[in-house]
Amino acid sequence: MKSARRAKIWLIISIIAIVLVSGTLGFFVGRGKLTLVTILRNKKPSPSVNINLFWEAYNKLKENYASDVDGQKYLYGSIEGGFASLGDPYTMFFTPDQTKDFTNELSGELEGIGVKIGVLDDYPAVIAPLDGSPAQKAGLKPRDKIIKVDGVDMKGVSLDEAVTKIRGQEGTKVKLEILRDGEKDTKTFEIERAKLQVKTVEVKYLDDVAVIELNEFGEDTVTEFSKAAKEISDKKINKVIIDLRSNPGGLLDGAVGVGNEIFPKDTTVVIEKGKTTKNEMKTNQDGVLKDAKLVVLVNDGSASAAEILAGAVQDNKRGTIIGGKTFGKGTVQQFEPLSDGSAVKITVAQWLTPSGKSIEKNGITPDIEIKDSDNPYFDNNDPLIERAIQELNK
């Protein structure tokens, strides 16, 4: 869900003072070989960081707190707090459960009923059920307003909270009270959740224009986009819109892989700038759609890998960027699993567009700035799509 995914951009979690010892802590605590107390007693303090203070605070809490203290939760919370102290919203610590959710999201595998939702008249509402999903089989339709989830009123509830309530473990059931568009009485649907393979690329055709919706850059995005590109080419369509609105990014390889399908060979897609190095990432083939007329749609929810792709199109004069200024997330994160199933994601470099412009906090300014519809999923007209078609027909 594009709106729900946008909220993920604002995740703020964290460490550094503790990161030097976190791998060791996770390994031993996770396996029950050492207690938190023993580890901290045996760890020699750094010349610049008094680790004994960490132990002192833990000991005071253990001695004086009115209830029991869970050492594992305390450890995870300490690491999160350490990461947060950096003030970098993209350097973060994941607990084992969060790590599982994060990796599942990138792989496109989720558990739930398979429905995209937005907000309509202050309620979460169905944008569309996924093909073959439990939601589709149960009969949910676009514009169905979700009045209650398991008896809980959904009016004014955030999309994140609504998604969390509707998602759940495979085999469990969720009860939705639905108000269908144009009807007065609600209907109740009890739907069993299942494992879902969510597509990150969707294609639709508006006469002689192909519209590719790129929802995020996951593990299967390049394969899905390549398949879509071939289908478009086989249909002899040479007008293409790539919709990156509210795409929060994902894997860098996804952006470069999509570039392989729309640029000529040896086109620079992005520059990775580390502390002492610069690395240009280029396409390795002539793209199937390299000669198609191209428009890319963006908004303030387009971030990271989405901005990389939009910046590459703009700098290489490959097409026209239409919409609103993008989010401005231009840093490189390295994902490192830890031994107990937790993980860390650490900023290690910056992304630059092919012309050397920094994306971080600057974003991509469209060639043609147009305000997006307040609710594009439910409005009859989409001003950005309409303007893109005009541009393609010039």
N, C-alpha and C positions, 0 to 999 in steps of 0.2 A: 504494500500500500504506500503510495508515494507520500501522502501526508504523514503517515505514521513513521515512515523511514526518515523523513526530514528531522524528526525529533532526536534520532540517534546521533545526528551531527553534534548535539549539545552535550553528549556524555562527558561528565567530568569525574575522573578517578585518577589515580596515582603512584611514586616513591623515588628517593635517591639516597637519603641518609641510611635507609635500611636495605637498599637494593644490593649492596655489596655482600650482605649475608643472607639474602632471601632464598637463593638457590639451595644453600646448605640447610637452612631452616625448613624449607618445604620438603626436602628429601627425607630428613630424619623425623620431623614431626609427623609428616604424612604417613610414615611407616611405623610409627609408634616406637621407634628405637631410642629416642631421647625425648625428654620433656622439654617444654619451652624454658623452664627454670634452669635445667642443666646446661642447655645450649648457651644461654646468655651468661651463665657463670663462667663457662669455658672459653668464651670468645674474648680475645684480647682487644681492648679498646684501641680505636684508631687515634693517631696523634691529634687529628683535627676534630674528631667526633667522640664525645664521651658516651659510649654505648652503655656505660653503667647507669646513666640517667634513665635510659629506657627500662632497665631492670628495676631501678628504684621506684619508678612510677607504677610498674606492673606489681611489684611487691606491696606497695601501699594500697593499691586497688584490691589485691587478693586478701590482704589483712582486714580491710575496713569496709568493703562493699557489703551491702545488706543481703545480697544473694550470691549464688555461686558464679564464678567467672569461668567462661569457656575459653581456655587458652588458645585454641585454634582460631576462634572468631576474633579474639584479641589480636592475634598475630596478623590475620588478614586485614583487619581494620587498621592496624598500625602501618602495614605496607601501603594500603590505599591512601592513608593520610600523608605518608611520605611522598608518594607520587603527586598528590594534590598540591603539596607545598611548592612544586616547581612552577605552578601557574600555567602549565601547558595542558589544555584539555584533551590532547591526543596521545599523551604519554600516560598510560593507565595500567592498572593491575586488574586481572580477571580472576575471580574465584573459579574452582572447577566447574560449577554450574554455569557461570557466565561464559567460560571458555567454550563449553559445549554449545551453548546458544549461538555464540559468535561464529564458530566454525560451521555449524549447521546452516546459519544464515548465508554464509559465503558459498556453501555447497548447494544452496537452493533447496535443502531438505528441512521441512518444518512439520509440526504436528498441529492440526486444527481442523476447521471445516472447509477451508479453501475459498475465502471470500475477500475481495478488496472493499475497503470501506472508506468513506469520507464523512463529511458533516453536512447535514441538510436540516434546516429549521431547528438547529440546536440539538439534534440527535445524530448519533452515528447512523449511517445509511449505506446500503449496498451500492457500490459502484458497478461491480459485476462479479458473479461467481466464477471461479476458475473452471475450465473445461474438465469434466469428469470428476469434479470434486463432490464431497458429501453435500455441500451447500447447493450445488446445481441439481443433484439428484433429489434433494428434499423439496426443490421448487422455489428457492429464493430468486428474486428478480431485481434488476436495477431499479434504484430509487425506493426500495423497501426500507422504511425507517425502523431502526431497532429500538423499540420503546423500553424493553426490559431484557436483561440477561440473567437467567436463573433467579428471576423475581426482583432483581435490583434495577431501580429506575436509572435510565441512561441519559436523561436530559442534562445537558451541560457537561457531561463527562468528557475528559480529554480522549483523543484518539488512542494515545498510548494505553490508557487505562482500559478503554473498550477492547482493544486488541488483546491485551493481557487476559481479560475476562473470557473472551471468546475462544482464544487458543487454549490448548490443554493436551494432556497425554492421549495417545492413540488408544481407542477403545472406550474412552469415557464419553459422556454425553453432555450437551449443553442445551438449555431451553431458551429459545428466543421468542419474545413477543413482538410481532411485526405489524406495522401499519402500512398497508400497501397504498401506493399512490392512487388517489382518486376514490378510495374507500373510506368508510366511517368507522368500521369495527376492526379491531385487531385480530390477528391470527397467531396461534402458537405453533412453533416448530421445535421438535426435539430431534437434534441432529447428533449422530455419533462422530466423534473426531477420528481422524485417520492420519497416516503419514502422507505428506504432500511433497511433490517435486515441483517447485515453483519456477516458471520460466522467467528469465530476466529480459528477454527480447520478445516483443510482439509486433506483428505486422498487419496493417490494414491498408486498403486501397480506396482512394477517392478519385474515381475516374482514372486519369493517366498519371496520378501521383501516388507513390508509395510512402506511407508513414511508418517509420520504425520507432516504436516506443522502447527506450532503453531504460529499464527501471533501476538497475544497479549493475556493478561490474563484479560478477561472481565467478566461480570456478568454470561454469559452463557457458559464460557469455560469449566467448570467442567462437565456440562451436555453433551456438545458436545464431549469432550474427552472420557467420559465414554461410549458414544454410539459408538465412533470409536473403542475403545478398545474391546468392545463386538463383533463388526463386525469382527475385526482382529482375535479374539479368535475363533469365529464361523467358520472362513475360515481355521482354523488350521495352521495359519502362526505364526512362532516363531522367525522371524527375523524382528526387528523393528528399524527404524530410526526416531528420533524426531528432526525436523529441527527448531531450535530456532534462526536462523540467522536474525538479524535486528528486533528481537522481543524486544520492548522497555519496556516490563513488564506490570504492571497494578495491579490487586488485589492480595494480598498475599494469600487469600483463594484459588485462582486459582492454584497457585503453589503447595500448600498442597493437594488440591483436585486431581490434576494430579498425585501427588506422591502416592495417595491412589490406583491408578490403576497400578503402575509399581513396587511398593515396597511391601515386606511383612508387616504384621501388626506390629505396635509399632516401626517402623523405624523413626529415627529423620530426618526431612526434613530441618529444619532451627532452629536457636536459636535467639530469640529476646533479645537484651541487652539494657536495659534502664539505667537511671542514677544509680539506686540502685538495679535493679532486672535482673534476667535472666529467660527466659521462653523457654523451649524446645517444639517445635511443631512436633508432631508425627502422623504417619498414624494410622487410626482407623480400617483398614481392610486389608485382604490379597488381593493384586491387581490382576485383571484379567490377566495382562501381567507380573506378577512378575517373571515368569520363562522364558520369552522370551529373546533372545539375543538382546542387546540394544546398539545403538550408538546414541550419541547426537551431533548435529552440532551447532557450535556457531561462532560468529565473533565479531568485535568491536562495532556492533550495538545491541548486546544482552545485556540487562540491567535488573537490579532490579529483578523482579520475575523470569525472564528467567535465571538469574545468580544463584538465589536461587535453582532452579530445577537442573541446571547443576552441581552446587556445591554439592548438595545432592547425585546425581548419582556418582560423582567422589569420595566423601569421604566415601560413603557406598560401594564402589567398585561394583556398580551395572551394570556399562557399561563403554564404552570408549567415551571420549570427543574428538572430532576432529574439527579443524578449527583454528581460530585466538583468541588471548586473548580478553576477554570480556570487556565491557565498564567500569565497576567498580562503580556501583551505589548501595551502600549497606546501605542506611539509610531508616528508617521507617517514613512515613508521615501519619498524622492524618487529615482527611478531615472534616471540620466543616462548615456547612451551616450557613449563617447569615440571619437576619430577612428580609432583603429587596431583597433576591434572589442572593446576592453575596455570596462568600464563601472564606475560607482560608484553606490552606494546610500547616501544620507545622511539621517539623522534630521532632520526639519525641524519637527515639531510633535508634539502628543499627542492621543490620542483620549479623549473623555469620553463617558460614557453620557448619555442624554437628561436625566437628573436632575442631571448635572454631576459624577458620580463618576469618578475617574481609574481606568483599567484597569491602568495600568503598575504592575507588582509587586503589585497588589492582586487582580487577577483578578475573576471573577464567582462569588459564593457562591450555590449552588443554593438554590431554595426548599425542596427535599426532598433531603437529602444521603444518598446510598446508595453504598456501595463497589461499584465495577465488578467484574465477574468477572476473575480473574487472567488468563484466556485466553479472552476472549469469542468469538473466531473459531472456537474448537474445542470449547467447552463446549456441552452440550446445552441448558442453560437460560441465558437472559440476564436477570439480575435487574432491570436498568434498563428493558428493554422490558416485562417483566411488570408492574413498578410503574407505568409510563407508561399501560399499558392500563387498570389499575385506576383511575387518576386520570381517564382519559377516560370511563370508564363510570359515574362518580359522577352 
